[in-house]
Amino acid sequence: MAARLDEIARQAGLSKATVSRVLNERPGVSPRARSAVLTAMGVLGYEPPSGLRPRSSGLVGLITAELQNPVFPFFAQVIETALARHGYTAVLCTQTPEGAGEDEYVGMLLDRAVSGIVFVSGLHADTTIDVSRYEDLRRQRLPIVFVNGDVPGLGVTCVSCDDVAAGRTAALHLIGLGHRRIGFVGGPLRYSTSRRRLAGFRGALRELGCGDGEELVELAPFDVEGGQMAASLLVERGATGLVCGSDLMALGAVRAVRRYGLRVPEDVSVVGADDSPLMPFTDPPLSTVRQPVQAMGVAAVRALLDEIKGRPAKAAEYLFEPELVVRGSTRALWASSGGEGAAGPAGDPNRMPGRSVVSSKDT
């Protein structure tokens, strides 16, 4: 390395100390000196560090979780379209258990000198991971934006669905329908989205005097099989309503309910999360809490392009409000039972302050 520094310094006409500062991306180096070092390295046949390579003006990396969950292809479509409107091409990298991981994709994208990277529900959403991988990217001055999964203190803009509000909204919907035995089917708590949705769920139950649902919480992978496994345990404990951490988990919950010889929504109501494409066409059509994917994707692209152009907004987490979408997988408990509901007098919907009630006799 010392011999290379000598060689590069002679070719560039600079001191070894200056060359070292350029290669290590230290402050206090003029643009002219930096350019001279890069030119010297090119003449000598040395490959510059990834952080010093010129950025490709037309490529942006897009790293998503595996596309099994239909909400991620939806995010990819929105982000790709928004980038294309501004003259950028997305390089889509999809993580799979058998394929390349996030770190491998980042290395590949750096080799292609992308202008920036959007991470959608990546490792950044895992509260247990080592964030130094992202600190390295910040040191290289690579523009990056997170979608769903803020990392406090990192100085990276994050665009998120308000997951606390999502968990709360789903729980309030079921409480308003007379349910009191409400279960939570969530993903692993190492993910910030799971923690927040569970916090919103419990907050709604406590607020309306329904306990905190501690005995009716089951965690599992974010897929159909995970939802089925967790929901089976909750149905065995007498849950009449299920709040799920994703639409795929909700579909697994519907399967679990039916395997017990019960019906959705007549016996058990199920609420999903995300409002993935095709959820209106499931059997029954899935009630869910919609994640505003279109608005979030456009906002993520806007934040990234502002940083690429040298006018970044203040790094912060920007929360987008979810929306309850009521379809056929939820139903009033008293409409099914013809009375107060399985919870007894506490299930009387008229005890819910500020809520209008339409009884089965009115329909």
N, C-alpha and C positions, 0 to 999 in steps of 0.2 A: 504493500500500500504506500510506503514511504517513497519507493522508487517511482510509482505512478504519480504521486503528488509532485515530485520533482519534475517529471516529464510534462505534466499538464501545466505546471506553473511556468516552465520555460516557454512552452508553446503559446501560452496566453499572455506572457509578459507580466505576470502578477506574482505576488509572494505566495509561498505555500500556505501561510495562514489564511490569506484571502480565499484561495482555492478550497481549503478545508471548510471555511465558513459557507461557501456556496454549496459544496457537496452535502453538508450536514444541515442545510437550510436554516442557517443562523441569521439573525437580524444584523443590520449594519452593512449590507452589501449593496452597492449601486447596481441598477439594471445593466449598465455597460459592462461591469465586471462579471456579472452573472452570464451575460451573453458571450463574453470572451471565453469563459471557462467552458460553456457548452460547445462553442465552436471548436475550441482546442480538443475537447474530447471526441468530437465527430471526426476531426482530422486524424487523430491518433487511433481511431477505431474503438474507442471505449463507449460502452452503453451507459448513458446517464441514469441516475436513480429515477424510479418511477415518478417521484414527486416533482422532478425537474423537466420531465418531458412535456412538450407542447400539448395542450388539450385539443382533442378532436372537436371541431366546432359543431358537428352535426350528430354526435352520438351521446345518448344518456342511458346509463344502466338502470334496469328495473328488476329488482330481486324480490320475488314473491315466495310465500309459502306454497306448498304443493297444491296443484290445481284441482285436487279431489273435491275440495269445498268450492261450490260454484260462485261464492262471493269473490274469490281471488281472480278468476278470469274476468269477472265484471270490473274489478279494480284495474286490471291490466288493460282492458279495452278502453276504459275512460282515460287512463293516464297516457296510453299510446296515442289516442286521438287528440288529446290536449297538446301533447308534445308536437305532433305532426302539424298542428295549426301554426306553431311557431317555428317550423322548419327543422325540427329535431326528430331523429329516429331512435326509438326505444330498442335497446338490446335486452330482450326478455330472458331472464334466468330464473328457472323454476326449481326449487329445492324438492328433492325426493329422498326417501330413506335409502334407496340404493344408489343414487347418483351423487353429483357434486354437492358440497355444502356451501354455505354462505361465504366462508373465507376463501374457498377455491374460486368461486365466482368473482369475488372482489379482485383477486389477483389477476384473473383473466381480463376483467374490465379495465384495470389499471394498465395492463399491457396494451390494450386497445386505445388507451389515452382518452377515455370518455370525459365529457365535460362535467358530469356529476352523476350521482346515483340516488334513486328513490328506493327505500327499503319498505316493503309492505308486510307487516306482521312477521318480521324476521326475528333474529336472535335478540334484537333490542327490546322485544316485548317480554323476554325472559329475565326476571329480576335477579336471577342467580348467576348470570354469565359475567365474564370478564369484559369490561367495556373498553379495555385498552385497544382493541381492534378498531374502535371508532375514534378513539383519541389519536391513533396513528393517521387516520384519514384526515382529521382536522389539522394535524401538524403539516400534512402535505397540501393543505389549503384546497382540498377537494370539496366542492359543494355537495352536501348530502341533506336529505330530508327523510324523516320517519313518518310512516303512516301506522297508527294504532300501536302505541308502546313508547311513551316518553321516557327519556333517560335524564333525570334531573342533574344539573350541573355540567352537562356535556356541551352545552351551547349549540344544540342542534334543534332546528324547528321541527315540531311534531304536529301532525294533523290527526286528530283522534275523534272517534265517536264518544259521546258522553256515556260511558258504560255504567256509571252509577245511576244516571237517569234511566238507562235502558233496563237495568235490573229492577229499579223502583217501578217503572211504568208497567212492566209485565206483572209484577206482584199486585199492584193496585187494580189492574184489570181483573185478575182472578178474585181478589177480595171483593170487588164491586159486584161480582157475579155470585157472591154468597159462599165462596170456598173459604175454609179455614185450615184444612189439612193440605197445605201447599208445600210441595217439594221443590228443591233446587237441583237441577242436573247441570253441573258445571265442569269446566276443564280444570286442569291442574292449577293450583294456586300460585305456582311460581310465575305464571303469566299475569301481567298487570291487568289485562282485560277481565280475567276470571275473578281476581280480587275485587275489582271495582263493581262488577255486576253483582257479586255476592253481597258486597256492602250495601248497594242500593236495594237489593231484595230484602235483606234483614232490616234495613232502616224503615222500609214501608210496613213490614209486619209489626215492628215495635211501635211505630207511630199510630197504628190503628188497633193496638191492644191484642195482637195475635201472637205474642211471644217473639222469638227471633228465629224460629225454624231450625234450631241447632240439630234436632234429631231427624230432620228431613232434608239433609244436605248430603249429596253424593257426588264425588268427583271422578272423572274418567277422561280418556282421550276425546278430542273434539271430532268424533266421527260417529257414524250410524251405530257401530258395534258398541262404542263407549256409551252412547246415549241409551241404548237398549239395556245394557248391563246395569247402569245406574238407576234407570227408571224402574227396572224390575224390583230392585230393593225397596224403592219408595212406594211402589204399588202394594207390596207385601205389608208395608207399615200403614196402609190405609190412606195414602195421599189421594185426594180427589182433583188436584190441580198440579201441573208441573211447569215450572219455569226453566227453560233450557238455554244453554250457553251458545248454541248455534242451531241453524235450521237442520243440519245433518243430525245432530243429537236429538232434535225434536222428532225427526222421522224414525229414529231408533226407539224413542219413547213410545210413539204410536204403535210400533211393532210389539213392544213389550206389553203394552196394555192389552192388545188383542190376544196375545199368547196366554193371558190369564182369563180369557173368555169375556173380557170387558169391552166396552165400546167407547170410542172417541167421537163426539164429546159427551155422549149421554151419561157415561159413568165417570170418566176422567177427562178433564180439559187439559190441553197441551199448548204452550206458547213457545215459539222459536225465537231466534235472534238473527238478524241480518236482512231478511226478506230477499233471499237469493232468487235468481231467475228460476222459474218453473214452480215456485211454491204455491202460486194460485191454482196449479193443476194437480196437486197431490190429492190423496184420498184419506181424510177430507182435506179440502183446501186449508193450508196452514195459517193460523193466526200467528203473527210474529211482530217483533219490534224492528222496524226498518232502519238499517244503517244508511245514512245519506251518502251513498258511494259516489254519485255524480258530483256533488258539491265538494266532497272531500278530495276526490282525485284531481279536480281542477285546481283547488286551493294548493295541493301539494306541488303541482307543476308550476303554479305561479310563484310559490316560495322558492323553488329550486332555480327557476330562470332569473328571478331577482338576484339571487346570490351569484349565479354565473355571470351576470352583467355587472356585478360589483356594487349593487345597492340592496344588500340583504335587509330584511326586516329584523327587528329584535327577536332573537331566538326565544321561543316560548312554545307552550303547548296550546293549540287552538282546538277547542272542543265544539263539536257539531251535534245538534240536538237530534235524538232519534225520534221515530214516529211509530205509534201503535197502529198496526194494520189488522183489523178484526175480520177473520174469515170463518171457516166452518169447524175449526178444531177446538173452539171454546164455546161454552154454553152456561147459562145460569143454572146453578146447582138446584135451586128450588123449582126450576122448570122441569128438571129431570125427575125429582122426587115428588113433586106435587105438593110440597110443604115447605118447611123452614130450611131444609137442607140437613145434611148429615151432622152438622156441628150443633144442632139444637137451636135454642133461642138466639145464641150469638150469631147464627148465620142469617138472621133477619136482615135483608138488604136495606130496609127502612131505617136501620140504626146507623147507616153510613151517612155522615153529614155531608150536605152539599151535593148529593148524587140523586139524579132523577131515576125512577124505577119504573120499568114496564113489566108487568106480571104476565104470566102465560095466558091469563084470561083476557088480556087486552089485545092479544095478537091473533 
